Structure formats: structure tokens, C-alpha cells
Amino acid sequence: MPEDIVYVGIINPEHLKVALLMLNAGRNVLCEKPLAMNLREVQQLVSAARDKNLFLMEGLWTRFFPVSEAIRGLLKEDNMGEIKIVKAEFGTYMLETARLVEKELGGGVLLDIGCYCLQFVCMVFHGEKPESIHATGFLTEKGVDEAVTIVLKYSRKRMAMITVSMAIQLTNQATISGTKGTITVPSCMWCPTSLVVNGNVQEFPLPVPSQPLNFTNSTGLRYEADQVRQCLQRGNAFWLKECPELPLAESELIMSILDEARRQLGVVYTQDTA
């Protein structure tokens, strides 16, 4: 059935193998972020989905929160003027979490939470490729990235800066600064429930959970699930093969930036040399 879909939510190094298994079995796939370990693997998945004429999407749930929808509306209406600077940071202590610190488990802060900040930048700049990428940071003793800052330069004197850390708590905010105003996403920027537009606060409360949650604002996963459902139910004989709000080209762009940042930092996985 065209509406059948498999959610892949396992450790990062297994995403490619399991997602390919599902695609080859004729199943649409929603794969948790990061879509794979590097750009080459992401391109493998994209190619397989297109060859099989199946739906594929990266599970970046932030993109589908009402706050994100509101931001896209403000940018489309040109309320902020030309966007000049975008900032995002996400940091929390995770040095005792095995999947973050063990390289063979796909560890490193960039693949785990750096993608949240980069998807925010890509959303604001409409999937535009930066002209330059500059990354700096620190590695753990086991050789994975612990804290990283990336500066992205775009045409027309525009810039984005992201900082991520798995060693300390950061403000976990994001800011969009334009020639006509500023948009701020207060903590938690990866699962936001409020927005500050030129000093005016807007609230977007989540539904009250019926069960205890393992992670912050997890009821917000419903927005991602609903978006996938809509993509798969666009008419009886036709359904979308990728999500308009998070096209596969953006997943490729995000991973290409992550790849370059890791290259500059000296983080190499076995998948990079396969």
C-alpha cells in the first residue's frame, strides 16, 4: 500500500543498512536524523528511494512545529526584511551517553544535535548553499567532536553561526536578524513552543501528554507524523515522494556541511573510508 511507512530510529551507523532494506522491500521510509553517516550514504538512500519510486524523509521534527511554520510565514511575508545574520546554539551534557562518545556508534555532537541548528539555518536561507564553511572545536579523547562552532558565509554579506556542545548546557536559542527586525526562538530551539518577534512574545503550546515523556516536548513528534501522513495521502493515485517542507536536497546540503565541518576538525568514521 502506498501509505505504508517504516520509521527507522536506531543508532546512526545502522541507518543506511536498515533504510535500504526497507526501501528495497517496497516500503516508504521516515529515517531519524542524521539520515546517514555522511553525504555518500545519504545520496545512496536518495537514489534508492527515487529508483523505487518511494517516499523518503529525514526525521528532523523541528521543521514541523507550529513555531517553524510561523517563522516561514514571517519570512515569506518579508516582515523581517533581508535576513543578514542567523545564530543557533544547542548544548547539553551528554558525555556519559555511549552513543555520543563512542565512534563506532556514530558518536559526536555534530551528527546528534548539530543537524538541528543547521536545519534551522537552511530553512531561513531556503536551502541555499553557503559560499564558505569554517569550523573549529574540540574532540574527545576517543576522537569524536565534543564542542563545535561553524560559521557559514553566504552571498550578499549574509552569515550564519552555530555552536553545539555535549559537554555543557548552552542557552539553546536561535535568532534571525534582518534589516527590518529580529525573530528569536527561546530555549528549546529544537522543539520550540514560543517565538519572540521584535520583542512581542507568541506562544504555541503543545497538547498535554497522556503518558510520561522520555524527552522534552515529545508530543511535538505528532507534527512530523502528520506531515508524513499528508504526503502519503495526496490523492488516491498520487502521493508525494518527498516532503516539500523538508526536501531531500536539504538533507543532502545539511550532511555536506557536516561532512566539511568534520573534515576540518579531523573526525573520521569507518564509513568515510569504505
Backbone as numpy.savetxt, mean C-alpha at the origin, in Angstrom:
# Nx Ny Nz CAx CAy CAz Cx Cy Cz
-17.08 -19.92 -11.22 -17.92 -18.73 -11.22 -17.04 -17.47 -11.22
-17.41 -16.44 -11.98 -16.57 -15.25 -12.05 -16.44 -14.53 -10.73
-17.43 -14.69 -9.81 -17.36 -13.97 -8.55 -16.54 -14.71 -7.49
-16.09 -15.93 -7.76 -15.25 -16.66 -6.82 -13.91 -15.95 -6.67
-13.45 -15.82 -5.44 -12.16 -15.16 -5.22 -11.48 -15.77 -4.01
-10.16 -15.82 -4.06 -9.34 -16.34 -2.97 -8.54 -15.19 -2.37
-8.56 -15.08 -1.05 -7.73 -14.09 -0.36 -6.45 -14.78 0.10
-5.30 -14.25 -0.31 -3.99 -14.79 0.07 -3.43 -13.90 1.17
-3.32 -14.44 2.38 -2.86 -13.65 3.52 -1.80 -14.37 4.32
-0.77 -14.87 3.63 0.29 -15.63 4.29 1.58 -14.81 4.29
2.68 -15.38 4.78 3.92 -14.62 4.86 4.40 -14.22 3.46
5.10 -13.10 3.40 5.46 -12.47 2.13 6.13 -13.39 1.11
7.11 -14.22 1.48 7.80 -15.02 0.46 6.91 -16.06 -0.22
5.75 -16.35 0.36 4.86 -17.35 -0.22 3.77 -16.75 -1.11
3.71 -15.43 -1.19 2.65 -14.79 -1.97 2.67 -15.23 -3.43
3.85 -15.20 -4.04 3.95 -15.54 -5.46 3.47 -16.96 -5.72
3.98 -17.91 -4.97 3.66 -19.31 -5.20 2.16 -19.59 -5.02
1.60 -19.11 -3.93 0.20 -19.41 -3.64 -0.75 -18.64 -4.57
-0.44 -17.38 -4.83 -1.28 -16.61 -5.74 -1.26 -17.20 -7.15
-0.10 -17.63 -7.61 -0.01 -18.29 -8.92 -0.81 -19.59 -8.93
-0.74 -20.32 -7.84 -1.51 -21.57 -7.73 -2.99 -21.30 -7.90
-3.47 -20.25 -7.25 -4.89 -19.92 -7.33 -5.27 -19.41 -8.72
-4.45 -18.56 -9.31 -4.72 -18.05 -10.65 -4.74 -19.18 -11.68
-3.79 -20.08 -11.56 -3.72 -21.21 -12.49 -4.89 -22.17 -12.31
-5.52 -22.10 -11.14 -6.72 -22.92 -10.89 -8.00 -22.20 -11.30
-7.83 -21.01 -11.90 -8.99 -20.28 -12.40 -9.70 -19.44 -11.37
-9.00 -19.04 -10.31 -9.62 -18.25 -9.25 -9.10 -16.81 -9.28
-10.01 -15.86 -9.11 -9.61 -14.47 -8.90 -8.87 -14.38 -7.57
-7.98 -13.39 -7.45 -7.11 -13.32 -6.27 -7.06 -11.91 -5.69
-7.28 -11.82 -4.38 -6.95 -10.64 -3.58 -5.77 -11.04 -2.72
-4.61 -10.47 -3.00 -3.39 -10.87 -2.29 -2.95 -9.76 -1.35
-2.73 -10.13 -0.11 -2.31 -9.16 0.90 -1.02 -8.45 0.47
-0.88 -7.20 0.91 0.35 -6.47 0.63 1.51 -7.08 1.41
2.74 -7.00 0.89 3.08 -6.60 -0.47 2.65 -7.70 -1.44
2.31 -7.31 -2.65 1.81 -8.28 -3.62 2.80 -9.42 -3.82
4.09 -9.12 -3.75 5.13 -10.14 -3.85 6.40 -9.56 -3.24
7.53 -10.24 -3.44 8.78 -9.83 -2.80 9.54 -8.76 -3.59
9.31 -8.67 -4.88 10.00 -7.67 -5.70 9.20 -7.44 -6.97
9.67 -6.52 -7.79 8.94 -6.16 -9.00 8.84 -7.33 -9.98
9.88 -8.10 -10.10 9.84 -9.24 -11.02 8.72 -10.19 -10.65
8.55 -10.47 -9.37 7.49 -11.36 -8.92 6.12 -10.73 -9.13
6.00 -9.43 -8.87 4.73 -8.74 -9.10 4.34 -8.84 -10.57
5.29 -8.64 -11.45 5.02 -8.72 -12.88 4.61 -10.13 -13.30
5.16 -11.13 -12.63 4.74 -12.51 -12.90 3.26 -12.70 -12.58
2.84 -12.17 -11.44 1.44 -12.30 -11.04 0.52 -11.52 -11.98
0.91 -10.32 -12.32 0.10 -9.52 -13.23 -0.04 -10.21 -14.58
1.06 -10.75 -15.09 1.03 -11.45 -16.37 0.13 -12.68 -16.31
0.22 -13.43 -15.22 -0.60 -14.63 -15.07 -2.08 -14.28 -15.01
-2.42 -13.22 -14.26 -3.83 -12.82 -14.14 -4.37 -12.40 -15.50
-3.59 -11.67 -16.26 -4.05 -11.23 -17.58 -4.13 -12.38 -18.57
-3.19 -13.30 -18.49 -3.24 -14.48 -19.37 -4.49 -15.31 -19.10
-4.87 -15.39 -17.82 -6.03 -16.20 -17.44 -7.34 -15.41 -17.46
-7.23 -14.10 -17.75 -8.40 -13.23 -17.77 -9.11 -13.21 -16.41
-8.31 -13.06 -15.34 -8.82 -13.10 -13.98 -8.52 -11.80 -13.24
-9.28 -11.58 -12.18 -9.11 -10.40 -11.33 -7.94 -10.61 -10.38
-7.13 -9.56 -10.22 -6.02 -9.57 -9.26 -5.94 -8.19 -8.63
-5.78 -8.17 -7.31 -5.60 -6.89 -6.61 -4.72 -7.08 -5.39
-3.91 -6.06 -5.10 -3.10 -6.05 -3.89 -3.93 -5.56 -2.72
-3.81 -6.21 -1.58 -4.62 -5.89 -0.42 -4.12 -4.70 0.37
-4.16 -3.52 -0.25 -3.82 -2.28 0.45 -5.13 -1.63 0.91
-5.62 -2.08 2.04 -6.97 -1.72 2.51 -7.15 -0.22 2.71
-6.07 0.50 3.01 -6.14 1.94 3.25 -6.82 2.67 2.10
-6.57 2.22 0.89 -7.05 2.91 -0.31 -8.58 3.01 -0.36
-9.28 2.15 0.41 -10.73 2.07 0.28 -11.49 2.63 1.48
-10.77 3.17 2.46 -11.42 3.81 3.59 -12.16 5.07 3.12
-13.26 5.42 3.77 -13.96 6.66 3.42 -13.06 7.89 3.44
-12.07 7.92 4.33 -11.13 9.04 4.37 -10.37 9.15 3.05
-9.92 8.01 2.53 -9.19 8.02 1.26 -10.09 8.48 0.12
-11.34 8.04 0.15 -12.29 8.47 -0.87 -12.51 9.98 -0.80
-12.59 10.51 0.42 -12.77 11.95 0.60 -11.56 12.73 0.08
-10.37 12.21 0.31 -9.16 12.87 -0.19 -9.16 12.92 -1.70
-9.51 11.81 -2.34 -9.55 11.78 -3.80 -10.55 12.80 -4.34
-11.66 12.95 -3.62 -12.65 13.94 -4.03 -12.13 15.36 -3.92
-11.44 15.67 -2.83 -10.87 17.00 -2.64 -9.83 17.31 -3.72
-9.00 16.32 -4.04 -7.97 16.53 -5.06 -8.59 16.70 -6.44
-9.63 15.93 -6.72 -10.29 16.03 -8.02 -10.95 17.39 -8.21
-11.49 17.95 -7.14 -12.14 19.26 -7.20 -11.16 20.41 -7.17
-9.85 20.08 -7.04 -8.79 21.08 -7.03 -8.90 22.03 -5.84
-9.45 21.52 -4.73 -9.61 22.37 -3.54 -8.28 22.77 -2.90
-7.25 21.99 -3.11 -5.96 22.26 -2.48 -4.97 22.93 -3.43
-5.41 23.20 -4.67 -4.49 23.76 -5.65 -3.51 22.72 -6.13
-2.34 23.14 -6.60 -1.33 22.18 -7.03 -0.62 21.61 -5.81
-0.59 20.30 -5.71 0.06 19.65 -4.58 1.58 19.72 -4.76
2.25 20.24 -3.74 3.69 20.43 -3.82 4.48 19.45 -2.95
3.96 19.15 -1.76 4.69 18.28 -0.84 3.72 17.30 -0.18
4.11 16.03 -0.17 3.35 14.99 0.51 4.29 14.32 1.52
3.81 14.17 2.75 4.59 13.51 3.79 3.76 12.41 4.43
4.41 11.30 4.75 3.72 10.21 5.45 4.73 9.48 6.30
4.32 9.11 7.50 5.20 8.31 8.35 4.39 7.28 9.12
5.07 6.15 9.34 4.42 5.02 10.02 5.52 4.30 10.78
5.39 4.27 12.10 6.38 3.58 12.91 5.76 2.99 14.15
6.15 1.77 14.47 5.71 1.11 15.69 6.73 0.04 16.05
6.81 -0.31 17.31 7.83 -1.27 17.74 7.44 -2.69 17.33
8.30 -3.31 16.50 8.02 -4.66 16.02 9.28 -5.51 15.97
10.29 -5.14 16.71 11.58 -5.84 16.65 11.53 -7.24 17.26
10.44 -7.58 17.90 10.30 -8.93 18.44 9.32 -9.78 17.64
8.91 -9.28 16.48 8.01 -10.00 15.59 8.82 -10.73 14.53
8.78 -12.05 14.54 9.67 -12.86 13.70 9.56 -12.52 12.21
8.34 -12.36 11.72 8.18 -12.12 10.28 8.72 -10.76 9.86
8.99 -9.88 10.82 9.58 -8.59 10.51 11.10 -8.60 10.55
11.68 -9.46 11.38 13.13 -9.41 11.58 13.89 -10.53 10.88
13.19 -11.59 10.47 13.86 -12.71 9.80 13.81 -12.52 8.29
14.98 -12.48 7.67 15.04 -12.23 6.23 14.33 -13.32 5.44
14.47 -14.58 5.87 13.84 -15.68 5.13 12.32 -15.65 5.21
11.77 -14.86 6.16 10.32 -14.70 6.27 9.84 -13.44 5.54
10.74 -12.81 4.82 10.38 -11.58 4.11 10.39 -10.37 5.00
11.26 -10.37 6.02 11.31 -9.30 7.00 11.76 -7.97 6.43
11.61 -6.94 7.25 11.97 -5.59 6.86 10.77 -4.67 6.94
11.03 -3.42 7.33 9.94 -2.48 7.56 9.33 -1.97 6.25
10.11 -1.92 5.18 9.59 -1.39 3.92 8.48 -2.26 3.35
8.72 -3.57 3.27 7.70 -4.45 2.71 6.47 -4.53 3.61
6.67 -4.38 4.91 5.54 -4.54 5.82 4.68 -3.30 5.90
5.28 -2.13 6.15 4.46 -0.92 6.31 4.90 0.23 5.42
6.06 0.12 4.79 6.47 1.16 3.85 5.50 1.31 2.70
4.90 0.18 2.31 3.94 0.22 1.19 2.72 1.06 1.52
2.34 1.17 2.80 1.20 2.02 3.17 1.49 3.49 2.85
2.69 3.93 3.20 3.06 5.32 2.94 3.21 5.58 1.45
3.79 4.63 0.74 3.98 4.81 -0.69 2.66 4.80 -1.45
1.72 3.95 -1.03 0.43 3.96 -1.72 -0.26 5.30 -1.53
-0.05 5.93 -0.36 -0.64 7.24 -0.11 -0.07 8.27 -1.09
1.25 8.26 -1.24 1.91 9.18 -2.16 1.43 8.94 -3.59
1.37 7.67 -3.99 0.94 7.33 -5.34 -0.51 7.75 -5.59
-1.35 7.63 -4.58 -2.73 8.07 -4.73 -2.80 9.57 -4.97
-2.05 10.33 -4.20 -2.08 11.78 -4.32 -1.55 12.24 -5.67
-0.48 11.60 -6.13 0.15 11.98 -7.40 -0.34 11.13 -8.58
-1.48 10.46 -8.38 -2.18 9.75 -9.46 -1.30 8.74 -10.20
-0.49 8.00 -9.44 0.30 6.93 -10.03 1.45 7.42 -10.89
1.84 8.66 -10.71 2.96 9.22 -11.49 4.29 8.65 -11.00
5.18 8.36 -11.93 6.50 7.84 -11.59 7.40 8.99 -11.16
8.08 8.87 -10.03 8.98 9.96 -9.60 10.20 10.06 -10.50
10.76 11.26 -10.55 11.96 11.47 -11.35 13.20 10.93 -10.66
13.18 10.91 -9.33 14.32 10.37 -8.59 13.85 9.78 -7.27
14.64 8.82 -6.77 14.35 8.13 -5.51 15.62 8.13 -4.68
15.56 8.67 -3.47 16.71 8.69 -2.58 16.30 8.07 -1.25
16.97 7.00 -0.86 16.63 6.29 0.38 17.84 6.24 1.31
17.57 6.38 2.59 18.61 6.22 3.60 17.99 5.58 4.83
18.80 4.91 5.63 18.24 4.26 6.81 19.23 3.33 7.48
18.69 2.48 8.35 19.50 1.55 9.13 18.98 0.14 8.96
19.90 -0.83 9.00 19.53 -2.23 8.93 19.70 -2.87 10.30
19.00 -3.97 10.51 19.20 -4.75 11.72 20.45 -5.60 11.58
20.83 -6.27 12.64 21.98 -7.17 12.58 21.76 -8.33 11.62
20.50 -8.64 11.36 20.18 -9.73 10.44 20.03 -9.27 8.99
20.27 -7.97 8.75 20.32 -7.49 7.38 19.02 -7.07 6.75
17.99 -6.81 7.57 16.74 -6.27 7.02 16.60 -4.81 7.46
15.82 -4.06 6.74 15.66 -2.63 7.00 14.83 -2.39 8.26
15.39 -1.59 9.15 14.75 -1.29 10.44 14.07 0.07 10.44
14.73 1.06 9.88 14.19 2.42 9.79 14.66 3.04 8.48
13.73 3.65 7.76 14.05 4.14 6.43 13.31 5.45 6.15
14.01 6.36 5.50 13.39 7.56 4.93 13.62 7.55 3.43
12.56 7.80 2.67 12.65 7.87 1.21 12.17 9.25 0.77
12.96 9.88 -0.07 12.58 11.16 -0.68 12.34 10.94 -2.16
11.15 11.30 -2.63 10.79 11.15 -4.04 10.63 12.55 -4.64
11.32 12.79 -5.74 11.21 14.07 -6.44 10.42 13.87 -7.72
9.46 14.77 -7.95 8.61 14.73 -9.13 8.82 15.98 -9.96
8.27 15.98 -11.15 8.37 17.15 -12.01 7.65 18.33 -11.37
7.91 19.53 -11.87 7.26 20.76 -11.43 7.49 21.05 -9.95
8.69 20.71 -9.48 9.11 21.04 -8.11 8.16 20.46 -7.05
7.78 19.19 -7.25 6.96 18.49 -6.28 7.79 17.41 -5.59
7.43 17.09 -4.36 8.25 16.18 -3.58 7.39 15.37 -2.61
7.85 14.17 -2.30 7.21 13.35 -1.28 8.29 12.78 -0.37
7.97 12.68 0.90 8.89 12.12 1.88 8.15 11.14 2.77
8.69 9.94 2.90 8.09 8.96 3.81 9.16 8.48 4.78
8.74 8.20 6.01 9.62 7.62 7.02 8.90 6.47 7.69
9.58 5.33 7.80 9.00 4.16 8.46 10.02 3.56 9.42
9.51 2.99 10.49 10.40 2.39 11.49 9.70 1.24 12.18
10.44 0.18 12.46 9.89 -0.89 13.29 10.59 -0.94 14.64
11.29 0.19 14.98 12.00 0.27 16.25 11.36 1.25 17.22
10.63 2.24 16.71 10.02 3.25 17.58 8.62 3.62 17.08
7.86 4.22 17.97 6.54 4.74 17.63 6.70 6.12 16.99
6.10 6.32 15.84 6.09 7.63 15.19 4.70 8.24 15.30
4.52 9.43 14.75 3.22 10.09 14.84 2.17 9.39 13.97
2.65 8.68 12.94 1.77 7.91 12.04 0.72 8.80 11.37
1.18 9.97 10.94 0.33 10.92 10.26 0.76 11.07 8.80
-0.13 11.66 8.00 0.19 11.98 6.61 -0.32 13.38 6.31
0.42 14.11 5.47 0.06 15.49 5.16 0.21 15.75 3.67
-0.78 16.44 3.11 -0.75 16.86 1.71 -0.78 18.38 1.70
0.26 19.00 1.16 0.36 20.46 1.15 0.31 20.97 -0.28
-0.68 21.83 -0.55 -0.84 22.39 -1.87 -0.80 23.90 -1.85
-0.94 24.50 -3.02 -0.87 25.96 -3.13 -2.10 26.65 -2.56
-3.19 25.89 -2.30 -4.41 26.47 -1.74 -4.77 25.96 -0.35
-4.00 25.01 0.16 -4.36 24.49 1.48 -3.65 23.20 1.82
-4.04 22.64 2.98 -3.38 21.45 3.51 -4.40 20.44 4.00
-4.13 19.19 3.71 -4.92 18.07 4.21 -4.04 17.26 5.14
-4.53 16.96 6.33 -3.79 16.13 7.27 -4.61 14.91 7.63
-3.98 13.76 7.59 -4.58 12.52 8.06 -3.93 12.19 9.40
-4.64 12.38 10.51 -4.05 12.08 11.81 -3.82 10.58 11.97
-3.10 10.23 13.01 -2.90 8.81 13.32 -4.28 8.14 13.48
-4.49 7.00 12.86 -3.53 6.13 12.18 -3.70 6.25 10.67
-2.68 6.71 9.96 -2.83 7.02 8.56 -3.11 5.81 7.69
-2.78 4.60 8.17 -3.01 3.40 7.37 -4.44 2.85 7.53
-5.16 3.32 8.55 -6.56 2.91 8.73 -7.32 4.10 9.33
-7.42 5.20 8.57 -7.84 6.49 9.12 -9.34 6.60 9.34
-9.69 7.39 10.35 -11.11 7.65 10.64 -11.39 9.15 10.76
-10.39 9.99 10.47 -10.62 11.43 10.51 -9.71 12.12 9.52
-10.07 13.37 9.23 -9.38 14.16 8.23 -9.42 15.61 8.68
-8.31 16.32 8.49 -8.27 17.74 8.83 -7.97 18.51 7.55
-8.93 19.31 7.10 -8.81 20.07 5.87 -8.75 21.56 6.21
-7.58 22.14 6.04 -7.37 23.56 6.38 -7.87 23.88 7.79
-7.56 22.96 8.72 -7.91 23.16 10.12 -9.27 22.66 10.53
-10.10 22.28 9.58 -11.44 21.77 9.89 -11.44 20.25 9.96
-11.89 19.72 11.08 -11.87 18.28 11.31 -13.12 17.63 10.76
-12.91 16.53 10.04 -14.02 15.71 9.55 -13.85 14.30 10.11
-14.92 13.74 10.64 -14.87 12.41 11.24 -15.55 11.38 10.34
-14.94 10.20 10.26 -15.48 9.10 9.47 -15.47 7.84 10.34
-16.37 7.75 11.31 -16.35 6.62 12.26 -16.60 5.29 11.58
-15.94 4.26 12.08 -16.12 2.91 11.58 -17.29 2.24 12.27
-17.88 1.23 11.64 -18.92 0.45 12.31 -18.37 -0.19 13.59
-19.20 -0.30 14.60 -18.78 -0.90 15.87 -18.57 -2.40 15.67
-17.41 -2.95 16.05 -17.17 -4.39 15.85 -18.03 -5.24 16.76
-18.43 -6.39 16.25 -19.22 -7.31 17.05 -18.35 -8.29 17.82
-17.07 -8.37 17.43 -16.12 -9.26 18.07 -14.84 -8.50 18.38
-14.01 -9.01 19.31 -12.72 -8.36 19.58 -11.85 -8.32 18.32
-11.06 -7.26 18.17 -10.20 -7.09 17.00 -8.76 -7.41 17.33
-8.05 -7.99 16.37 -6.62 -8.25 16.54 -5.77 -7.03 16.20
-6.28 -6.19 15.29 -5.52 -5.03 14.84 -6.41 -3.78 14.86
-5.77 -2.62 14.88 -6.48 -1.35 14.96 -7.44 -1.17 13.78
-8.67 -0.79 14.10 -9.68 -0.43 13.08 -9.93 -1.52 12.04
-9.85 -2.77 12.46 -9.97 -3.88 11.50 -11.34 -3.98 10.84
-12.36 -3.35 11.43 -13.66 -3.37 10.75 -13.59 -2.64 9.41
-12.54 -1.83 9.23 -12.35 -1.14 7.97 -11.99 -2.04 6.81
-11.68 -3.30 7.09 -11.42 -4.25 5.99 -12.65 -4.45 5.12
-13.83 -4.12 5.66 -15.06 -4.29 4.90 -15.07 -3.42 3.65
-14.39 -2.28 3.69 -14.39 -1.39 2.53 -13.61 -2.01 1.37
-12.48 -2.64 1.69 -11.71 -3.35 0.67 -12.52 -4.51 0.11
-13.14 -5.29 0.99 -13.93 -6.44 0.55 -15.10 -6.00 -0.33
-15.73 -4.90 0.04 -16.87 -4.42 -0.75 -16.42 -3.94 -2.13
-15.26 -3.30 -2.18 -14.75 -2.84 -3.47 -14.45 -4.01 -4.40
-13.85 -5.07 -3.86 -13.58 -6.27 -4.66 -14.90 -6.87 -5.16
-15.87 -6.94 -4.27 -17.18 -7.48 -4.65 -17.80 -6.69 -5.80
-17.71 -5.38 -5.72 -18.26 -4.54 -6.78 -17.54 -4.79 -8.11
-16.23 -4.95 -8.05 -15.47 -5.23 -9.28 -15.92 -6.54 -9.92
-16.23 -7.52 -9.10 -16.59 -8.84 -9.62 -18.06 -8.95 -10.00
-18.84 -7.92 -9.68 -20.28 -7.98 -9.99 -20.72 -6.88 -10.93
-19.80 -6.38 -11.74 -20.15 -5.34 -12.72 -20.82 -5.97 -13.93
-22.08 -6.32 -13.81 -22.82 -6.91 -14.92 -22.74 -8.42 -14.92
-23.67 -9.06 -15.59 -23.74 -10.51 -15.60 -22.66 -11.14 -16.46
-22.29 -10.48 -17.56 -21.35 -11.10 -18.49 -19.99 -10.43 -18.45
-19.82 -9.44 -17.60 -18.55 -8.70 -17.57 -18.20 -8.35 -16.14
-16.96 -8.53 -15.80 -16.49 -8.06 -14.50 -15.09 -7.51 -14.66
-14.74 -6.58 -13.80 -13.44 -5.93 -13.92 -12.32 -6.89 -13.56
-11.20 -6.76 -14.25 -10.04 -7.63 -13.99 -9.02 -6.97 -13.07
-9.22 -5.69 -12.82 -8.43 -5.00 -11.82 -9.25 -3.84 -11.28
-8.87 -3.33 -10.13 -9.64 -2.32 -9.44 -9.27 -0.92 -9.94
-10.23 -0.11 -10.37 -9.92 1.24 -10.86 -9.26 2.12 -9.79
-9.61 1.90 -8.52 -9.04 2.71 -7.44 -7.65 2.24 -7.03
-7.27 1.02 -7.42 -5.93 0.51 -7.13 -5.48 -0.37 -8.30
-5.17 0.24 -9.44 -4.79 -0.54 -10.62 -3.47 -1.27 -10.42
-3.28 -2.32 -11.17 -2.06 -3.12 -11.04 -0.81 -2.31 -11.39
-0.95 -1.31 -12.25 0.19 -0.45 -12.57 0.71 0.26 -11.32
-0.18 0.59 -10.38 0.27 1.24 -9.15 0.98 0.25 -8.23
0.51 -0.99 -8.21 1.22 -2.01 -7.43 2.62 -2.22 -7.98
2.75 -2.17 -9.31 4.07 -2.30 -9.93 4.93 -1.09 -9.59
4.35 0.10 -9.61 5.10 1.31 -9.28 5.57 1.30 -7.83
4.67 0.95 -6.92 5.03 0.90 -5.51 6.18 -0.07 -5.28
6.10 -1.25 -5.90 7.16 -2.23 -5.71 8.46 -1.78 -6.37
8.39 -1.08 -7.49 9.62 -0.60 -8.12 10.34 0.40 -7.22
9.57 1.23 -6.49 10.18 2.17 -5.54 10.78 1.42 -4.37
10.06 0.43 -3.87 10.58 -0.39 -2.76 11.86 -1.11 -3.18
11.88 -1.64 -4.39 13.07 -2.33 -4.89 14.28 -1.39 -4.92
14.06 -0.18 -5.43 15.17 0.77 -5.53 15.63 1.22 -4.14
14.70 1.42 -3.23 15.07 1.78 -1.86 15.89 0.68 -1.21
15.46 -0.57 -1.39 16.22 -1.69 -0.82 17.60 -1.79 -1.46
17.68 -1.53 -2.75 18.98 -1.58 -3.43 19.93 -0.55 -2.82
19.43 0.66 -2.58 20.28 1.71 -2.01 20.68 1.39 -0.57
19.81 0.69 0.15 20.10 0.32 1.54 20.97 -0.93 1.65
20.97 -1.76 0.61 21.74 -3.00 0.63 20.99 -4.18 1.19
19.64 -4.17 1.06 18.82 -5.30 1.52 18.54 -6.21 0.33
19.01 -7.45 0.41 18.85 -8.39 -0.69 18.20 -9.66 -0.16
17.12 -10.09 -0.84 16.45 -11.35 -0.51 16.89 -12.42 -1.51
16.69 -13.67 -1.13 17.01 -14.76 -2.07 16.19 -14.64 -3.34
14.97 -14.08 -3.23 14.12 -13.91 -4.42 14.70 -12.92 -5.42
15.60 -12.03 -4.96 16.21 -11.05 -5.85 17.26 -11.66 -6.75
17.78 -12.80 -6.35 18.85 -13.43 -7.12 18.40 -14.70 -7.81
17.11 -15.03 -7.69 16.59 -16.26 -8.28 16.56 -16.18 -9.80
